[in-house]
Amino acid sequence: MTFEVTSIATVRSPRKDLSDDFWGAVEAEIVLADPLNETAFYGLGDFSHVEVLFLMHQVDPAKIEAGARHPRERSDWPLVGIFGQRGKARPNRIGLTRATIVKVDGRVLTVRGLDAIDGTPVLDVKPWMDEFAPIGARRQPAWATELMQDYFKD
């Protein structure tokens, strides 16, 4: 099935490259696209975090992964399917990140910890609610913990 979506906003960020780590202190702005107006953000400032769904538009379609690979090309880590990791070369190039809300000012939402580069199209924004946290014990493999150790560092 093929479908079409329209971006609802654009990211303004000091980060312009596709590097993998040190997103924790990065502050970015999510600027609503026309015809959306500031009322779309009403009430969002009452939350501490927001989930941002975005298109990783700078990923070269020729580099899309549909099968398995070693995360970050580390052969000491296991071969993992693209849906068993959060790599950017995904079939639909869709990213999802939970970021801290810094402020809401009219049509501009400022967040911290959004791993999207300048100019990234935003597909949706949703407030984080505790009830959406995983139920029960969480687990992840050791390679994932190692991979993420610097990802959200300042």
C-alpha positions as CSV (number, residue, x, y, z in Angstrom):
1,M,0.0,0.0,0.0
2,T,1.2,3.5,-0.9
3,F,0.0,6.6,0.9
4,E,0.9,10.2,1.1
5,V,1.5,12.4,4.2
6,T,2.2,16.1,4.5
7,S,4.7,17.6,6.9
8,I,3.1,19.6,9.7
9,A,6.3,21.4,10.7
10,T,10.0,21.8,10.0
11,V,12.9,21.4,12.4
12,R,15.3,24.3,12.9
13,S,18.4,22.9,14.6
14,P,22.1,23.8,15.0
15,R,22.9,20.2,13.9
16,K,23.3,20.0,10.2
17,D,25.0,16.6,9.8
18,L,23.8,13.0,10.3
19,S,26.2,12.1,13.1
20,D,25.0,9.6,15.7
21,D,25.8,10.8,19.1
22,F,25.7,13.7,21.6
23,W,22.1,14.9,21.1
24,G,21.3,15.5,24.8
25,A,22.0,19.2,25.0
26,V,20.8,20.1,21.4
27,E,17.9,22.5,21.4
28,A,15.8,22.6,18.3
29,E,12.7,24.4,17.2
30,I,9.7,22.7,15.6
31,V,8.0,25.4,13.4
32,L,4.5,24.8,12.3
33,A,3.8,24.8,8.6
34,D,1.0,26.8,7.0
35,P,-2.0,26.5,7.3
36,L,-1.5,25.3,10.9
37,N,-1.6,28.1,13.4
38,E,-0.5,28.4,17.1
39,T,-3.7,26.9,18.4
40,A,-2.4,23.5,17.2
41,F,0.1,23.8,20.1
42,Y,-2.4,24.9,22.8
43,G,-2.0,22.8,25.9
44,L,1.3,21.2,24.8
45,G,3.2,23.4,27.2
46,D,1.5,21.6,30.2
47,F,3.5,18.5,29.4
48,S,7.2,17.8,30.1
49,H,7.9,15.7,27.0
50,V,6.7,15.3,23.4
51,E,7.0,12.5,20.9
52,V,8.1,13.7,17.4
53,L,7.6,11.7,14.3
54,F,9.8,12.9,11.4
55,L,11.1,12.0,8.0
56,M,14.9,11.4,7.8
57,H,15.0,13.1,4.5
58,Q,18.8,13.2,4.1
59,V,19.2,9.5,4.1
60,D,20.2,8.4,0.7
61,P,17.4,6.0,-0.7
62,A,20.2,3.9,-2.2
63,K,21.5,3.1,1.3
64,I,18.1,1.9,2.7
65,E,18.4,-1.4,4.6
66,A,15.6,-3.9,4.3
67,G,17.3,-6.9,6.0
68,A,19.9,-7.4,8.7
69,R,23.1,-5.7,9.4
70,H,25.6,-5.1,12.2
71,P,24.5,-1.9,14.0
72,R,26.9,1.0,13.1
73,E,28.8,-1.6,11.1
74,R,30.4,-3.1,14.2
75,S,31.1,-6.7,13.4
76,D,31.5,-7.4,17.1
77,W,27.8,-6.7,17.5
78,P,25.3,-9.2,16.3
79,L,23.6,-9.2,12.9
80,V,20.2,-7.5,13.6
81,G,17.3,-6.9,11.3
82,I,16.4,-3.3,10.5
83,F,13.3,-3.5,12.7
84,G,15.4,-4.8,15.6
85,Q,17.3,-1.6,15.8
86,R,16.8,2.2,15.4
87,G,19.1,2.9,12.5
88,K,18.3,5.7,10.2
89,A,18.5,3.8,6.9
90,R,15.0,2.4,7.4
91,P,12.6,1.5,4.5
92,N,10.4,4.5,5.1
93,R,13.1,6.7,6.7
94,I,10.7,7.6,9.6
95,G,12.2,8.7,12.9
96,L,10.5,8.8,16.3
97,T,12.0,10.5,19.3
98,R,10.8,11.6,22.7
99,A,12.2,15.1,23.5
100,T,12.0,17.5,26.5
101,I,9.7,20.5,26.0
102,V,11.6,23.7,26.7
103,K,8.9,26.1,25.7
104,V,6.0,26.8,23.4
105,D,5.8,30.2,21.8
106,G,3.1,30.7,19.2
107,R,3.9,28.5,16.2
108,V,7.3,27.4,17.6
109,L,7.9,24.5,19.9
110,T,11.4,24.4,21.4
111,V,12.6,21.0,22.5
112,R,15.8,19.4,23.8
113,G,17.2,16.1,22.8
114,L,15.6,15.8,19.4
115,D,17.8,13.8,17.0
116,A,16.6,15.5,13.8
117,I,18.8,17.8,11.8
118,D,18.1,21.2,10.5
119,G,15.3,21.2,7.8
120,T,13.8,17.9,8.8
121,P,10.1,17.5,7.9
122,V,8.0,16.8,11.0
123,L,5.1,14.4,10.4
124,D,3.4,14.5,13.8
125,V,3.8,15.7,17.4
126,K,2.2,14.1,20.4
127,P,2.5,14.8,24.1
128,W,4.1,12.1,26.1
129,M,1.7,10.6,28.7
130,D,2.9,8.2,31.4
131,E,0.2,5.8,30.4
132,F,2.0,5.1,27.2
133,A,5.1,3.9,29.0
134,P,5.9,0.2,28.6
135,I,3.9,-2.1,30.9
136,G,6.0,-4.6,32.9
137,A,9.7,-5.1,33.0
138,R,11.8,-3.7,30.2
139,R,14.8,-5.5,28.6
140,Q,17.3,-4.8,25.8
141,P,20.5,-6.5,24.6
142,A,23.9,-5.4,25.9
143,W,24.9,-4.1,22.4
144,A,22.0,-1.7,22.4
145,T,23.0,-0.2,25.7
146,E,26.6,0.1,24.5
147,L,25.4,1.7,21.2
148,M,23.3,4.3,23.0
149,Q,25.8,5.2,25.8
150,D,26.7,8.5,24.1
151,Y,23.6,9.1,22.0
152,F,21.9,11.5,24.4
153,K,24.9,12.8,26.2
154,D,25.5,16.6,26.3
